[in-house]
């Protein structure tokens, strides 16, 4: 992937943004903010490839291109400050994901079961669905989901600490 040294030659980081140190192409000026906005974050063309800006900034500060998912701690996909970027596993990133637009319950992991006429709680971890039960109230189903998600996140944090200390 791309190296930290190349990025430091091409860009200057200031206040959560990267700026071109010299013009890379016609129409792009020295000192201009790098990136083209997209739905999922800004894309930056470097050496014939396109990269997400947040991954380039992460590489500039940590010295390696992230193989995992880089999340925005505050949930704002356009806050590129290094303090707001964190590399996590895909499973961990999914626990931080937003509620889908087609969600009718208003809660993550809670949906309506037409066959039982009740709310059902389901959590997915490590590609396995865990059924949390059927509930009369969607709020109670959400409580079960939140407890299970907290247990999973605590377990993952413990495993991360063990991996770092080995």
C-alpha positions as CSV (number, residue, x, y, z in Angstrom):
1,X,0.0,0.0,0.0
2,X,1.0,3.6,0.3
3,X,3.9,4.7,2.6
4,X,3.9,7.3,5.2
5,X,7.0,9.0,3.7
6,X,5.3,9.6,0.4
7,X,2.2,11.1,2.1
8,X,4.4,13.5,4.0
9,X,6.1,14.6,0.8
10,X,2.7,15.2,-0.9
11,X,0.6,16.6,1.9
12,X,0.6,18.9,4.8
13,X,-1.8,18.1,7.7
14,X,-3.5,21.0,9.5
15,X,-6.6,21.0,11.7
16,X,-8.0,17.7,10.5
17,X,-7.4,18.3,6.8
18,X,-4.6,17.6,4.3
19,X,-3.4,20.1,1.8
20,X,-1.3,19.6,-1.3
21,X,2.3,20.7,-0.9
22,X,2.7,21.1,-4.7
23,X,0.2,20.9,-7.5
24,X,-0.4,17.3,-8.5
25,X,-2.4,18.1,-11.7
26,X,-3.9,20.9,-13.8
27,X,-6.7,22.6,-11.9
28,X,-5.2,21.7,-8.5
29,X,-3.2,24.4,-6.8
30,X,-0.5,24.2,-4.2
31,X,-2.0,24.6,-0.7
32,X,-5.4,23.4,-1.9
33,X,-7.4,21.1,0.3
34,X,-7.1,17.5,-1.0
35,X,-10.0,15.3,-1.8
36,X,-13.3,15.0,-3.7
37,X,-16.4,14.6,-1.5
38,X,-18.4,11.3,-1.8
39,X,-21.2,9.7,0.2
40,X,-18.7,7.8,2.4
41,X,-16.0,10.4,2.8
42,X,-13.5,12.3,0.7
43,X,-11.5,10.4,-2.0
44,X,-7.9,11.5,-2.8
45,X,-6.0,10.5,-5.9
46,X,-2.4,9.5,-5.2
47,X,0.0,7.8,-7.6
48,X,-2.8,6.6,-9.9
49,X,-5.0,5.2,-7.1
50,X,-7.8,6.6,-5.1
51,X,-7.8,6.4,-1.3
52,X,-10.2,7.6,1.4
53,X,-8.8,10.7,3.1
54,X,-9.3,9.4,6.6
55,X,-7.1,6.3,5.8
56,X,-4.4,8.6,4.4
57,X,-4.4,10.7,7.5
58,X,-4.3,7.6,9.7
59,X,-1.3,6.3,7.7
60,X,0.5,9.7,8.1
61,X,0.3,9.5,11.8
62,X,0.6,5.7,12.5
63,X,3.1,4.8,9.8
64,X,1.1,2.0,8.2
65,X,-1.9,1.8,5.9
66,X,-4.8,0.3,8.0
67,X,-5.9,-3.2,7.1
68,X,-9.0,-3.0,9.3
69,X,-11.8,-0.5,9.3
70,X,-11.1,3.1,10.4
71,X,-14.1,4.6,12.2
72,X,-14.9,8.1,13.1
73,X,-15.2,8.1,16.9
74,X,-17.8,11.0,17.0
75,X,-19.7,9.4,14.0
76,X,-19.1,12.4,11.7
77,X,-17.6,11.1,8.5
78,X,-16.2,14.4,7.6
79,X,-14.3,15.1,10.9
80,X,-10.8,14.0,9.8
81,X,-8.9,15.0,12.9
82,X,-6.5,12.3,13.9
83,X,-8.0,12.2,17.5
84,X,-11.3,11.2,15.8
85,X,-9.9,8.2,13.8
86,X,-9.5,4.7,15.2
87,X,-8.8,1.4,13.5
88,X,-11.1,-1.4,14.6
89,X,-12.1,-4.8,13.3
90,X,-15.1,-5.0,10.9
91,X,-17.2,-6.6,13.6
92,X,-16.5,-3.7,16.0
93,X,-17.2,-1.2,13.3
94,X,-20.6,-2.8,12.7
95,X,-21.5,-2.4,16.4
96,X,-20.9,1.4,15.9
97,X,-23.0,1.6,12.7
98,X,-26.1,3.7,12.3
99,X,-29.7,2.5,12.3
100,X,-30.8,1.6,8.8
101,X,-33.3,3.9,7.0
102,X,-35.8,1.1,6.6
103,X,-35.8,0.3,10.4
104,X,-39.4,0.5,11.7
105,X,-38.6,0.0,15.4
106,X,-36.3,2.9,15.8
107,X,-33.8,0.6,17.5
108,X,-30.8,-1.3,16.2
109,X,-31.3,-5.1,16.3
110,X,-35.1,-4.9,16.9
111,X,-37.6,-5.8,14.3
112,X,-41.2,-6.8,13.9
113,X,-42.2,-10.5,13.5
114,X,-45.4,-10.8,11.5
115,X,-45.7,-14.5,12.3
116,X,-45.7,-13.9,16.1
117,X,-47.0,-10.4,16.2
118,X,-44.2,-9.4,18.5
119,X,-40.9,-7.5,18.5
120,X,-37.9,-9.7,18.0
121,X,-34.3,-9.0,19.2
122,X,-31.4,-10.3,17.2
123,X,-27.7,-9.5,17.4
124,X,-25.1,-10.6,14.8
125,X,-21.5,-11.2,15.9
126,X,-18.8,-13.1,14.1
127,X,-21.3,-13.8,11.3
128,X,-23.6,-15.7,13.6
129,X,-27.1,-14.5,14.5
130,X,-28.1,-14.7,18.1
131,X,-31.8,-14.7,18.8
132,X,-32.5,-12.6,21.9
133,X,-36.3,-13.4,22.2
134,X,-39.7,-12.1,21.3
135,X,-41.1,-9.1,23.2
136,X,-44.4,-7.2,23.6
137,X,-42.5,-3.9,23.8
138,X,-39.8,-2.8,21.4
139,X,-38.2,-0.9,24.3
140,X,-37.6,-4.1,26.3
141,X,-36.2,-5.8,23.1
142,X,-33.8,-2.8,22.8
143,X,-32.7,-3.3,26.4
144,X,-31.8,-6.9,25.7
145,X,-30.0,-5.9,22.6
146,X,-28.0,-3.2,24.4
147,X,-27.0,-5.6,27.2
148,X,-25.8,-8.2,24.7
149,X,-23.9,-5.5,22.6
150,X,-22.2,-4.2,25.8
151,X,-21.2,-7.8,26.7
152,X,-19.7,-8.3,23.3
153,X,-17.8,-5.0,23.3
154,X,-16.3,-5.7,26.7
155,X,-15.3,-9.2,25.5
156,X,-13.6,-7.7,22.4
157,X,-11.8,-5.0,24.4
158,X,-10.4,-7.7,26.7
159,X,-9.2,-9.7,23.7
160,X,-7.6,-6.5,22.2
161,X,-5.7,-5.9,25.5
162,X,-4.5,-9.5,25.6
163,X,-3.3,-9.3,21.9
164,X,-1.4,-6.1,22.7
165,X,0.3,-7.5,25.8
166,X,1.4,-10.8,24.2
